[in-house]
Amino acid sequence: MDKNNIILGCGHTGTTLISGILHLNGYKTDCVDNLYENPELVRINKEILQNNINKDRIKNFFKEINKKNKYWTLKDPRLSDTIDILYNYIDVPVRYIYNFREPGSTVNHLIKEYKNAEMSYKDKLKASENEWYSKNIKILNFLSKLEKNDYIIINYDDLIELKLNSIINRFIGKKLNYGFIKPKKRKSKSIKVNKKLIDLYTEINKKYEENLIFIIKNYTEITPINLIDKFYTNINDFTFKMKRRIKNCYFINE
């Protein structure tokens, strides 16, 4: 039986990449831009982080996406902080996809998101390190409550080097088109970070290897994608890009 997908991971760890792949292979995100984030989910997550938990709004959100889409994908880096709450409102089969990435590269990206001119580089670095550490700890704690067959762990570098195609296909139970991945555009310089991040990264890598072995042993291998499936996925990609361009034109005119 097929399932819906929830993507977990700190920002800049490939969550947009895997969401885009799933979206273009039929697991819709209801996104309006190239972040592949459902705008209503983003609003709900922001409210939860402000201690405003609107139960009716959350119930209605899942009711509507279940009605609108046969299968869906949800992604927002804030899910790392809110999934424990949202989990209680999910009443359809869901699998979880956890993306992680070497902390030096991720933190280097996160630093650039702090636009406050009054913040020193040292403060930005510390805040970015705390964000990486906190989000990954919370995700690991959440996954520990699930059955092993409910989630997959994805290493960003292995993903963009196309080393995980067959593993992801097994987990999803469907042959996917990975043409969305552009390895040369996905590299980032790594910087030196606090040792506690390196230690946690080492721990995550061990869990990643254990997860790979589990999937290989317990999931059926899927044959490579055929040309017809690849053709229709490319058509979906082209259609989505055209819609985004048209939408951007509307914004300019406004």
N, C-alpha and C positions, 0 to 999 in steps of 0.2 A: 504494500500500500504506500502510495506517495504521501509526502508530508509538506507542511509549510516550513519556512526557514527563518530563524532569528540569528542575526550576525552580532557577535560580541567582540569587543576589542577596543583598545585605546585608539585615539585618532592617529592616522598616518601609519597604520599597520596592515593596510590592504583590505580594510573592510569595504571601502568603496569599490575596489577592484572585484572582490568576490560577489558583492551585491550586483554589480553591473553584469557579471557573467551569468548569474542566476536569473536576473531580470530579462536578459536577452535570450535566455533559454526557456522562458515561459513562466518563471516564478516572479510575478509582478510586484513592483515596489510602490506603485502609485506615486512615483516621484515627479517633480516638476523641473528638475535640473540634473546636472551630471554628478551630483552627490549621491543619488539614488536613496534619498531619505524621504519618508512619508511626512509631509508637513504637519499633519495632525498628530502623529506620534511625537514629533519634535516639540510641539506645543504642550502635549501631555507630560513629557519628560521634564520640561522646564518647570511646569507647575509642581510636579512631585519634588523636584530639587528645592523648591521654595516651601516645602511642607504643605502643599495644597493638593490633597489627593481627592479628586472628584470621581467617585466610584461610578456614577452613572455615565459620565463622559467616557471613562475607560471601557465600560461594558459596551457602550454604543459604538465605540471605535472598532472593537474586535467584531462586533455584530456586522458592521458595515463592510469591513474588508473581507469577511467570510462570505458575505452576500455578493460582493462585487467580483471577487476573484476565485477561480477554482483552487489555485495555490498561490501563496504570496511569500514575499521576502521583506523582512523588516530590519532596518539598519539605522543606528544612531549611536555615536560613541557614548552618549549619556546612558544608554542601556546598561552599561557597566555598573552604574549607580542605582538604576531603577528596576532592573529585571526581577529582583526578589519580590517586588510589589506587583509588577505586571503579571508575573507568573501565575498568580492566583486567579487571574481573569481569563486565562487562555483555556478554551474548552474544545480545541481541535488538535489533531496530531501535529506536533512541532518537533523539528530537530534543531540543534544549536550548533553554530559554526563559530569557533573561537580563533580569531587571528592574533598572532603575536609577532613581534619583530625585535631585533637586536636593539637594546635600549639607547645606545649612543646615536643611532640614526634617527630613532623616533623622537628622542629628546631634542635633537638638533632641529627637527621640524617644529616641535611644539614651542620652542623658544621664540620662533618667528611670529607666533600667533599673539604674543603679548605686545600690544601696541602702545602701552603706557610709557611715555617718554621719561617719566620720573623713576621707573624701575631700572635698577642697574642690571648689567648682564648677569651678575652673580645671583641676584634675586630671581631673575627670569629662569636661570638654570635650575635653581632650587625648586621653584614652583613647577617646572616641567618635569623634573625628576620625581617629585611627589605625585604628580598626576599619573605618570607612567606606572609607578609602584602601586598606588592606591587602586587604580582601575584593574590592573592585572590580579592583585590580591583578591579583590571582590569577585572577579570572574571565576577564579580558581575555587573560591569558597562556594560559589553557586553551583559550579559543575560537580563538586564533591557530593552534592545532594541528589544528583541524577544517576540514572543507570548508564553504564558504559556505552550502550548502543544508542544513546540519545544525543551524542555530540561527537564532533570531530575537531581536532586541533590542527591549525594550519600555520606553518612557518612561512612568513612573508617571502623570504629569499628563495625558498624552495618553490613557492607558488609562481613567482615571476620567471623562474628558470624552467618552468613547465615540468618539474619533477613530480608533481602531485596529481597530475591529470587522472591517472588510473585509480588512485586512492580516492579522490573526490568522486569520481564516477561510481565507484563501488558504494560509497556512503550514500550518495543521492539516489542510486539505483537507476541511473539514466546516463547515457552518453552525452556529454556536454561539448559545446564548441568553445574553445578557449582563445579564439582569434582576437578577443577583446584585450588580451594582455599584450602590452608593448614594453618588453624588458628594458630597452635603452632609455625609456622615459621614466623608469621607476626606481632609479638609483639615488642614493643620498649619502653624503659624507657622514661618517660616524665621529662622534666626539667623546672625550673622556667623561665618565659619569661615576657617581658614588658606587662603592663596592656592593652595597646592599642590593642595588639594581642588577648587578652582574650575578650575584648569588641567586636572586630570584629567577633571572633569565636561565641560569643553569638548571634550576629546578623545573622550570617550564619545559625546557628541552627534553628532560628525562620523561616528563609526562607525555610530551609530543611523540617521542619514540615508542612509548608503551601504547599510545593510542593508534599509531600506524600499524603496529603488530596486531593489535586487536582487530582492526578493520580488515587487514589482509586475511586473518584467520577466520573471520566470521561473516564477511560479506562476499557475495559472488562477483567475480570479475566481469566487467562490462566490455563488450567489443567496441573498438574505436568508432567514432562518429562517421556516418556515411556522407556522401556528397550532397544528398538531398536535404538531410538535416542541417548541414553546414550552410547550404544555400538559403534556407528559410531563416536561420539565425542571423545571417548577414543582412537579409531583408529587414528583419526586426531592428537591427543595429542602425541601418540607413534611415528607416522610418523615424526612429527615436531621435536621431541627430537632426533630421529635418524639422521635427516638431519643436525641438529646442531652439533652433535657429529662428523659426517663425515667432516663437514666444519672445525671444530676445528682441526681435524687430518691433513687436508690440510695445515692449518696455521702452524702446528708444522713442517711438512715436508719442508715447504718453508723456 
